Amino acid sequence: MADLPKDPVMLLSTVNMKLRDFYPTLDALCEDLGIGKEMLCRKLAGIDYEYDAGRNQFV
């Protein structure tokens, strides 16, 4: 997944920071970084986090 961390907790932190600072939606982040939205969501669901569109972050 691009240059994103492989560790799920570090991935969570990185993705939420990018969503907060650079991207208005998860779709925009995935498109810009060239990563699969489903794969990213599945990996973070593995540590009990889901994307909340209203907050634009994984919670």
mmCIF file of the N, C-alpha and C atoms, coordinates in Angstrom:
data_MODEL
# 
_entry.id   MODEL 
# 
loop_
_atom_site.group_PDB 
_atom_site.id 
_atom_site.type_symbol 
_atom_site.label_atom_id 
_atom_site.label_alt_id 
_atom_site.label_comp_id 
_atom_site.label_asym_id 
_atom_site.label_entity_id 
_atom_site.label_seq_id 
_atom_site.pdbx_PDB_ins_code 
_atom_site.Cartn_x 
_atom_site.Cartn_y 
_atom_site.Cartn_z 
_atom_site.occupancy 
_atom_site.B_iso_or_equiv 
_atom_site.pdbx_formal_charge 
_atom_site.auth_seq_id 
_atom_site.auth_comp_id 
_atom_site.auth_asym_id 
_atom_site.auth_atom_id 
_atom_site.pdbx_PDB_model_num 
ATOM 1   N N  . MET A 1 1  ? 0.829   -1.182 0.000  1.00 0.00 ? 1  MET A N  1 
ATOM 2   C CA . MET A 1 1  ? 0.000   0.000  0.000  1.00 0.00 ? 1  MET A CA 1 
ATOM 3   C C  . MET A 1 1  ? 0.874   1.247  0.000  1.00 0.00 ? 1  MET A C  1 
ATOM 4   N N  . ALA A 1 2  ? 1.234   1.657  -1.145 1.00 0.00 ? 2  ALA A N  1 
ATOM 5   C CA . ALA A 1 2  ? 2.041   2.867  -1.318 1.00 0.00 ? 2  ALA A CA 1 
ATOM 6   C C  . ALA A 1 2  ? 3.208   2.858  -0.326 1.00 0.00 ? 2  ALA A C  1 
ATOM 7   N N  . ASP A 1 3  ? 3.440   3.982  0.307  1.00 0.00 ? 3  ASP A N  1 
ATOM 8   C CA . ASP A 1 3  ? 4.493   4.083  1.320  1.00 0.00 ? 3  ASP A CA 1 
ATOM 9   C C  . ASP A 1 3  ? 3.888   4.148  2.710  1.00 0.00 ? 3  ASP A C  1 
ATOM 10  N N  . LEU A 1 4  ? 2.763   3.496  2.890  1.00 0.00 ? 4  LEU A N  1 
ATOM 11  C CA . LEU A 1 4  ? 2.098   3.498  4.188  1.00 0.00 ? 4  LEU A CA 1 
ATOM 12  C C  . LEU A 1 4  ? 2.667   2.404  5.079  1.00 0.00 ? 4  LEU A C  1 
ATOM 13  N N  . PRO A 1 5  ? 2.629   2.623  6.387  1.00 0.00 ? 5  PRO A N  1 
ATOM 14  C CA . PRO A 1 5  ? 3.147   1.606  7.311  1.00 0.00 ? 5  PRO A CA 1 
ATOM 15  C C  . PRO A 1 5  ? 2.397   0.281  7.194  1.00 0.00 ? 5  PRO A C  1 
ATOM 16  N N  . LYS A 1 6  ? 3.080   -0.800 7.431  1.00 0.00 ? 6  LYS A N  1 
ATOM 17  C CA . LYS A 1 6  ? 2.463   -2.127 7.387  1.00 0.00 ? 6  LYS A CA 1 
ATOM 18  C C  . LYS A 1 6  ? 1.795   -2.469 8.723  1.00 0.00 ? 6  LYS A C  1 
ATOM 19  N N  . ASP A 1 7  ? 2.324   -1.956 9.818  1.00 0.00 ? 7  ASP A N  1 
ATOM 20  C CA . ASP A 1 7  ? 1.730   -2.186 11.130 1.00 0.00 ? 7  ASP A CA 1 
ATOM 21  C C  . ASP A 1 7  ? 0.366   -1.494 11.183 1.00 0.00 ? 7  ASP A C  1 
ATOM 22  N N  . PRO A 1 8  ? -0.701  -2.219 11.536 1.00 0.00 ? 8  PRO A N  1 
ATOM 23  C CA . PRO A 1 8  ? -2.050  -1.644 11.503 1.00 0.00 ? 8  PRO A CA 1 
ATOM 24  C C  . PRO A 1 8  ? -2.239  -0.416 12.401 1.00 0.00 ? 8  PRO A C  1 
ATOM 25  N N  . VAL A 1 9  ? -1.613  -0.386 13.567 1.00 0.00 ? 9  VAL A N  1 
ATOM 26  C CA . VAL A 1 9  ? -1.768  0.767  14.460 1.00 0.00 ? 9  VAL A CA 1 
ATOM 27  C C  . VAL A 1 9  ? -1.071  1.989  13.876 1.00 0.00 ? 9  VAL A C  1 
ATOM 28  N N  . MET A 1 10 ? 0.103   1.793  13.330 1.00 0.00 ? 10 MET A N  1 
ATOM 29  C CA . MET A 1 10 ? 0.809   2.908  12.678 1.00 0.00 ? 10 MET A CA 1 
ATOM 30  C C  . MET A 1 10 ? 0.060   3.352  11.420 1.00 0.00 ? 10 MET A C  1 
ATOM 31  N N  . LEU A 1 11 ? -0.514  2.386  10.707 1.00 0.00 ? 11 LEU A N  1 
ATOM 32  C CA . LEU A 1 11 ? -1.317  2.701  9.528  1.00 0.00 ? 11 LEU A CA 1 
ATOM 33  C C  . LEU A 1 11 ? -2.503  3.571  9.918  1.00 0.00 ? 11 LEU A C  1 
ATOM 34  N N  . LEU A 1 12 ? -3.187  3.206  10.987 1.00 0.00 ? 12 LEU A N  1 
ATOM 35  C CA . LEU A 1 12 ? -4.322  3.981  11.482 1.00 0.00 ? 12 LEU A CA 1 
ATOM 36  C C  . LEU A 1 12 ? -3.914  5.426  11.754 1.00 0.00 ? 12 LEU A C  1 
ATOM 37  N N  . SER A 1 13 ? -2.835  5.595  12.475 1.00 0.00 ? 13 SER A N  1 
ATOM 38  C CA . SER A 1 13 ? -2.358  6.931  12.813 1.00 0.00 ? 13 SER A CA 1 
ATOM 39  C C  . SER A 1 13 ? -2.020  7.744  11.569 1.00 0.00 ? 13 SER A C  1 
ATOM 40  N N  . THR A 1 14 ? -1.333  7.125  10.642 1.00 0.00 ? 14 THR A N  1 
ATOM 41  C CA . THR A 1 14 ? -0.923  7.811  9.411  1.00 0.00 ? 14 THR A CA 1 
ATOM 42  C C  . THR A 1 14 ? -2.127  8.190  8.559  1.00 0.00 ? 14 THR A C  1 
ATOM 43  N N  . VAL A 1 15 ? -3.053  7.247  8.383  1.00 0.00 ? 15 VAL A N  1 
ATOM 44  C CA . VAL A 1 15 ? -4.228  7.510  7.549  1.00 0.00 ? 15 VAL A CA 1 
ATOM 45  C C  . VAL A 1 15 ? -5.095  8.602  8.170  1.00 0.00 ? 15 VAL A C  1 
ATOM 46  N N  . ASN A 1 16 ? -5.333  8.531  9.473  1.00 0.00 ? 16 ASN A N  1 
ATOM 47  C CA . ASN A 1 16 ? -6.142  9.577  10.110 1.00 0.00 ? 16 ASN A CA 1 
ATOM 48  C C  . ASN A 1 16 ? -5.481  10.943 10.020 1.00 0.00 ? 16 ASN A C  1 
ATOM 49  N N  . MET A 1 17 ? -4.163  10.999 10.142 1.00 0.00 ? 17 MET A N  1 
ATOM 50  C CA . MET A 1 17 ? -3.455  12.272 9.998  1.00 0.00 ? 17 MET A CA 1 
ATOM 51  C C  . MET A 1 17 ? -3.610  12.809 8.579  1.00 0.00 ? 17 MET A C  1 
ATOM 52  N N  . LYS A 1 18 ? -3.458  11.936 7.586  1.00 0.00 ? 18 LYS A N  1 
ATOM 53  C CA . LYS A 1 18 ? -3.598  12.368 6.195  1.00 0.00 ? 18 LYS A CA 1 
ATOM 54  C C  . LYS A 1 18 ? -5.020  12.824 5.905  1.00 0.00 ? 18 LYS A C  1 
ATOM 55  N N  . LEU A 1 19 ? -6.004  12.117 6.443  1.00 0.00 ? 19 LEU A N  1 
ATOM 56  C CA . LEU A 1 19 ? -7.401  12.522 6.261  1.00 0.00 ? 19 LEU A CA 1 
ATOM 57  C C  . LEU A 1 19 ? -7.646  13.882 6.914  1.00 0.00 ? 19 LEU A C  1 
ATOM 58  N N  . ARG A 1 20 ? -7.114  14.083 8.082  1.00 0.00 ? 20 ARG A N  1 
ATOM 59  C CA . ARG A 1 20 ? -7.304  15.351 8.801  1.00 0.00 ? 20 ARG A CA 1 
ATOM 60  C C  . ARG A 1 20 ? -6.636  16.522 8.078  1.00 0.00 ? 20 ARG A C  1 
ATOM 61  N N  . ASP A 1 21 ? -5.406  16.298 7.594  1.00 0.00 ? 21 ASP A N  1 
ATOM 62  C CA . ASP A 1 21 ? -4.604  17.409 7.078  1.00 0.00 ? 21 ASP A CA 1 
ATOM 63  C C  . ASP A 1 21 ? -4.670  17.631 5.569  1.00 0.00 ? 21 ASP A C  1 
ATOM 64  N N  . PHE A 1 22 ? -4.985  16.567 4.799  1.00 0.00 ? 22 PHE A N  1 
ATOM 65  C CA . PHE A 1 22 ? -4.830  16.699 3.354  1.00 0.00 ? 22 PHE A CA 1 
ATOM 66  C C  . PHE A 1 22 ? -6.024  16.286 2.500  1.00 0.00 ? 22 PHE A C  1 
ATOM 67  N N  . TYR A 1 23 ? -6.906  15.426 3.002  1.00 0.00 ? 23 TYR A N  1 
ATOM 68  C CA . TYR A 1 23 ? -7.945  14.854 2.145  1.00 0.00 ? 23 TYR A CA 1 
ATOM 69  C C  . TYR A 1 23 ? -9.338  15.052 2.731  1.00 0.00 ? 23 TYR A C  1 
ATOM 70  N N  . PRO A 1 24 ? -10.282 15.491 1.897  1.00 0.00 ? 24 PRO A N  1 
ATOM 71  C CA . PRO A 1 24 ? -11.650 15.710 2.390  1.00 0.00 ? 24 PRO A CA 1 
ATOM 72  C C  . PRO A 1 24 ? -12.455 14.424 2.560  1.00 0.00 ? 24 PRO A C  1 
ATOM 73  N N  . THR A 1 25 ? -12.016 13.338 1.906  1.00 0.00 ? 25 THR A N  1 
ATOM 74  C CA . THR A 1 25 ? -12.739 12.065 1.990  1.00 0.00 ? 25 THR A CA 1 
ATOM 75  C C  . THR A 1 25 ? -11.752 10.900 1.890  1.00 0.00 ? 25 THR A C  1 
ATOM 76  N N  . LEU A 1 26 ? -12.222 9.735  2.313  1.00 0.00 ? 26 LEU A N  1 
ATOM 77  C CA . LEU A 1 26 ? -11.423 8.520  2.172  1.00 0.00 ? 26 LEU A CA 1 
ATOM 78  C C  . LEU A 1 26 ? -11.208 8.190  0.697  1.00 0.00 ? 26 LEU A C  1 
ATOM 79  N N  . ASP A 1 27 ? -12.233 8.412  -0.115 1.00 0.00 ? 27 ASP A N  1 
ATOM 80  C CA . ASP A 1 27 ? -12.097 8.159  -1.553 1.00 0.00 ? 27 ASP A CA 1 
ATOM 81  C C  . ASP A 1 27 ? -10.989 9.009  -2.168 1.00 0.00 ? 27 ASP A C  1 
ATOM 82  N N  . ALA A 1 28 ? -10.906 10.273 -1.776 1.00 0.00 ? 28 ALA A N  1 
ATOM 83  C CA . ALA A 1 28 ? -9.859  11.163 -2.299 1.00 0.00 ? 28 ALA A CA 1 
ATOM 84  C C  . ALA A 1 28 ? -8.477  10.670 -1.898 1.00 0.00 ? 28 ALA A C  1 
ATOM 85  N N  . LEU A 1 29 ? -8.336  10.242 -0.645 1.00 0.00 ? 29 LEU A N  1 
ATOM 86  C CA . LEU A 1 29 ? -7.047  9.720  -0.170 1.00 0.00 ? 29 LEU A CA 1 
ATOM 87  C C  . LEU A 1 29 ? -6.653  8.486  -0.974 1.00 0.00 ? 29 LEU A C  1 
ATOM 88  N N  . CYS A 1 30 ? -7.578  7.542  -1.099 1.00 0.00 ? 30 CYS A N  1 
ATOM 89  C CA . CYS A 1 30 ? -7.269  6.290  -1.803 1.00 0.00 ? 30 CYS A CA 1 
ATOM 90  C C  . CYS A 1 30 ? -6.925  6.536  -3.263 1.00 0.00 ? 30 CYS A C  1 
ATOM 91  N N  . GLU A 1 31 ? -7.670  7.416  -3.901 1.00 0.00 ? 31 GLU A N  1 
ATOM 92  C CA . GLU A 1 31 ? -7.406  7.719  -5.309 1.00 0.00 ? 31 GLU A CA 1 
ATOM 93  C C  . GLU A 1 31 ? -6.036  8.362  -5.479 1.00 0.00 ? 31 GLU A C  1 
ATOM 94  N N  . ASP A 1 32 ? -5.731  9.335  -4.638 1.00 0.00 ? 32 ASP A N  1 
ATOM 95  C CA . ASP A 1 32 ? -4.459  10.045 -4.753 1.00 0.00 ? 32 ASP A CA 1 
ATOM 96  C C  . ASP A 1 32 ? -3.264  9.145  -4.453 1.00 0.00 ? 32 ASP A C  1 
ATOM 97  N N  . LEU A 1 33 ? -3.403  8.262  -3.460 1.00 0.00 ? 33 LEU A N  1 
ATOM 98  C CA . LEU A 1 33 ? -2.296  7.384  -3.084 1.00 0.00 ? 33 LEU A CA 1 
ATOM 99  C C  . LEU A 1 33 ? -2.274  6.088  -3.884 1.00 0.00 ? 33 LEU A C  1 
ATOM 100 N N  . GLY A 1 34 ? -3.318  5.849  -4.670 1.00 0.00 ? 34 GLY A N  1 
ATOM 101 C CA . GLY A 1 34 ? -3.369  4.639  -5.491 1.00 0.00 ? 34 GLY A CA 1 
ATOM 102 C C  . GLY A 1 34 ? -3.524  3.371  -4.673 1.00 0.00 ? 34 GLY A C  1 
ATOM 103 N N  . ILE A 1 35 ? -4.340  3.437  -3.630 1.00 0.00 ? 35 ILE A N  1 
ATOM 104 C CA . ILE A 1 35 ? -4.564  2.260  -2.792 1.00 0.00 ? 35 ILE A CA 1 
ATOM 105 C C  . ILE A 1 35 ? -6.034  1.856  -2.834 1.00 0.00 ? 35 ILE A C  1 
ATOM 106 N N  . GLY A 1 36 ? -6.290  0.608  -2.589 1.00 0.00 ? 36 GLY A N  1 
ATOM 107 C CA . GLY A 1 36 ? -7.648  0.089  -2.603 1.00 0.00 ? 36 GLY A CA 1 
ATOM 108 C C  . GLY A 1 36 ? -8.381  0.431  -1.312 1.00 0.00 ? 36 GLY A C  1 
ATOM 109 N N  . LYS A 1 37 ? -9.527  1.067  -1.456 1.00 0.00 ? 37 LYS A N  1 
ATOM 110 C CA . LYS A 1 37 ? -10.323 1.459  -0.290 1.00 0.00 ? 37 LYS A CA 1 
ATOM 111 C C  . LYS A 1 37 ? -10.750 0.233  0.513  1.00 0.00 ? 37 LYS A C  1 
ATOM 112 N N  . GLU A 1 38 ? -11.202 -0.806 -0.179 1.00 0.00 ? 38 GLU A N  1 
ATOM 113 C CA . GLU A 1 38 ? -11.667 -2.010 0.510  1.00 0.00 ? 38 GLU A CA 1 
ATOM 114 C C  . GLU A 1 38 ? -10.538 -2.673 1.291  1.00 0.00 ? 38 GLU A C  1 
ATOM 115 N N  . MET A 1 39 ? -9.361  -2.733 0.684  1.00 0.00 ? 39 MET A N  1 
ATOM 116 C CA . MET A 1 39 ? -8.210  -3.343 1.353  1.00 0.00 ? 39 MET A CA 1 
ATOM 117 C C  . MET A 1 39 ? -7.821  -2.543 2.601  1.00 0.00 ? 39 MET A C  1 
ATOM 118 N N  . LEU A 1 40 ? -7.816  -1.232 2.485  1.00 0.00 ? 40 LEU A N  1 
ATOM 119 C CA . LEU A 1 40 ? -7.478  -0.372 3.616  1.00 0.00 ? 40 LEU A CA 1 
ATOM 120 C C  . LEU A 1 40 ? -8.508  -0.543 4.735  1.00 0.00 ? 40 LEU A C  1 
ATOM 121 N N  . CYS A 1 41 ? -9.783  -0.519 4.379  1.00 0.00 ? 41 CYS A N  1 
ATOM 122 C CA . CYS A 1 41 ? -10.842 -0.679 5.383  1.00 0.00 ? 41 CYS A CA 1 
ATOM 123 C C  . CYS A 1 41 ? -10.774 -2.048 6.046  1.00 0.00 ? 41 CYS A C  1 
ATOM 124 N N  . ARG A 1 42 ? -10.478 -3.069 5.270  1.00 0.00 ? 42 ARG A N  1 
ATOM 125 C CA . ARG A 1 42 ? -10.377 -4.422 5.815  1.00 0.00 ? 42 ARG A CA 1 
ATOM 126 C C  . ARG A 1 42 ? -9.211  -4.526 6.802  1.00 0.00 ? 42 ARG A C  1 
ATOM 127 N N  . LYS A 1 43 ? -8.093  -3.922 6.448  1.00 0.00 ? 43 LYS A N  1 
ATOM 128 C CA . LYS A 1 43 ? -6.920  -3.980 7.324  1.00 0.00 ? 43 LYS A CA 1 
ATOM 129 C C  . LYS A 1 43 ? -7.196  -3.258 8.645  1.00 0.00 ? 43 LYS A C  1 
ATOM 130 N N  . LEU A 1 44 ? -7.857  -2.120 8.588  1.00 0.00 ? 44 LEU A N  1 
ATOM 131 C CA . LEU A 1 44 ? -8.144  -1.376 9.813  1.00 0.00 ? 44 LEU A CA 1 
ATOM 132 C C  . LEU A 1 44 ? -9.310  -1.985 10.581 1.00 0.00 ? 44 LEU A C  1 
ATOM 133 N N  . ALA A 1 45 ? -10.198 -2.677 9.906  1.00 0.00 ? 45 ALA A N  1 
ATOM 134 C CA . ALA A 1 45 ? -11.268 -3.405 10.597 1.00 0.00 ? 45 ALA A CA 1 
ATOM 135 C C  . ALA A 1 45 ? -10.668 -4.526 11.437 1.00 0.00 ? 45 ALA A C  1 
ATOM 136 N N  . GLY A 1 46 ? -9.508  -5.012 11.028 1.00 0.00 ? 46 GLY A N  1 
ATOM 137 C CA . GLY A 1 46 ? -8.816  -6.054 11.776 1.00 0.00 ? 46 GLY A CA 1 
ATOM 138 C C  . GLY A 1 46 ? -8.394  -5.609 13.171 1.00 0.00 ? 46 GLY A C  1 
ATOM 139 N N  . ILE A 1 47 ? -8.310  -4.294 13.396 1.00 0.00 ? 47 ILE A N  1 
ATOM 140 C CA . ILE A 1 47 ? -8.020  -3.774 14.736 1.00 0.00 ? 47 ILE A CA 1 
ATOM 141 C C  . ILE A 1 47 ? -9.231  -2.989 15.259 1.00 0.00 ? 47 ILE A C  1 
ATOM 142 N N  . ASP A 1 48 ? -10.395 -3.343 14.732 1.00 0.00 ? 48 ASP A N  1 
ATOM 143 C CA . ASP A 1 48 ? -11.686 -2.795 15.189 1.00 0.00 ? 48 ASP A CA 1 
ATOM 144 C C  . ASP A 1 48 ? -11.885 -1.310 14.922 1.00 0.00 ? 48 ASP A C  1 
ATOM 145 N N  . TYR A 1 49 ? -11.436 -0.840 13.775 1.00 0.00 ? 49 TYR A N  1 
ATOM 146 C CA . TYR A 1 49 ? -11.676 0.542  13.369 1.00 0.00 ? 49 TYR A CA 1 
ATOM 147 C C  . TYR A 1 49 ? -12.441 0.551  12.062 1.00 0.00 ? 49 TYR A C  1 
ATOM 148 N N  . GLU A 1 50 ? -13.426 1.457  11.971 1.00 0.00 ? 50 GLU A N  1 
ATOM 149 C CA . GLU A 1 50 ? -14.209 1.634  10.750 1.00 0.00 ? 50 GLU A CA 1 
ATOM 150 C C  . GLU A 1 50 ? -14.187 3.100  10.372 1.00 0.00 ? 50 GLU A C  1 
ATOM 151 N N  . TYR A 1 51 ? -14.345 3.358  9.081  1.00 0.00 ? 51 TYR A N  1 
ATOM 152 C CA . TYR A 1 51 ? -14.340 4.735  8.597  1.00 0.00 ? 51 TYR A CA 1 
ATOM 153 C C  . TYR A 1 51 ? -15.661 5.408  8.926  1.00 0.00 ? 51 TYR A C  1 
ATOM 154 N N  . ASP A 1 52 ? -15.587 6.599  9.493  1.00 0.00 ? 52 ASP A N  1 
ATOM 155 C CA . ASP A 1 52 ? -16.754 7.423  9.783  1.00 0.00 ? 52 ASP A CA 1 
ATOM 156 C C  . ASP A 1 52 ? -16.681 8.630  8.848  1.00 0.00 ? 52 ASP A C  1 
ATOM 157 N N  . ALA A 1 53 ? -17.560 8.645  7.840  1.00 0.00 ? 53 ALA A N  1 
ATOM 158 C CA . ALA A 1 53 ? -17.526 9.711  6.832  1.00 0.00 ? 53 ALA A CA 1 
ATOM 159 C C  . ALA A 1 53 ? -17.832 11.077 7.442  1.00 0.00 ? 53 ALA A C  1 
ATOM 160 N N  . GLY A 1 54 ? -18.698 11.121 8.440  1.00 0.00 ? 54 GLY A N  1 
ATOM 161 C CA . GLY A 1 54 ? -19.038 12.390 9.080  1.00 0.00 ? 54 GLY A CA 1 
ATOM 162 C C  . GLY A 1 54 ? -17.841 13.026 9.772  1.00 0.00 ? 54 GLY A C  1 
ATOM 163 N N  . ARG A 1 55 ? -17.001 12.210 10.344 1.00 0.00 ? 55 ARG A N  1 
ATOM 164 C CA . ARG A 1 55 ? -15.787 12.695 11.012 1.00 0.00 ? 55 ARG A CA 1 
ATOM 165 C C  . ARG A 1 55 ? -14.594 12.712 10.077 1.00 0.00 ? 55 ARG A C  1 
ATOM 166 N N  . ASN A 1 56 ? -14.694 12.004 8.961  1.00 0.00 ? 56 ASN A N  1 
ATOM 167 C CA . ASN A 1 56 ? -13.599 11.816 8.018  1.00 0.00 ? 56 ASN A CA 1 
ATOM 168 C C  . ASN A 1 56 ? -12.377 11.233 8.724  1.00 0.00 ? 56 ASN A C  1 
ATOM 169 N N  . GLN A 1 57 ? -12.627 10.178 9.475  1.00 0.00 ? 57 GLN A N  1 
ATOM 170 C CA . GLN A 1 57 ? -11.533 9.455  10.132 1.00 0.00 ? 57 GLN A CA 1 
ATOM 171 C C  . GLN A 1 57 ? -11.980 8.052  10.498 1.00 0.00 ? 57 GLN A C  1 
ATOM 172 N N  . PHE A 1 58 ? -11.010 7.226  10.801 1.00 0.00 ? 58 PHE A N  1 
ATOM 173 C CA . PHE A 1 58 ? -11.297 5.873  11.289 1.00 0.00 ? 58 PHE A CA 1 
ATOM 174 C C  . PHE A 1 58 ? -11.472 5.977  12.798 1.00 0.00 ? 58 PHE A C  1 
ATOM 175 N N  . VAL A 1 59 ? -12.571 5.402  13.281 1.00 0.00 ? 59 VAL A N  1 
ATOM 176 C CA . VAL A 1 59 ? -12.860 5.442  14.718 1.00 0.00 ? 59 VAL A CA 1 
ATOM 177 C C  . VAL A 1 59 ? -13.193 4.041  15.220 1.00 0.00 ? 59 VAL A C  1 
# 
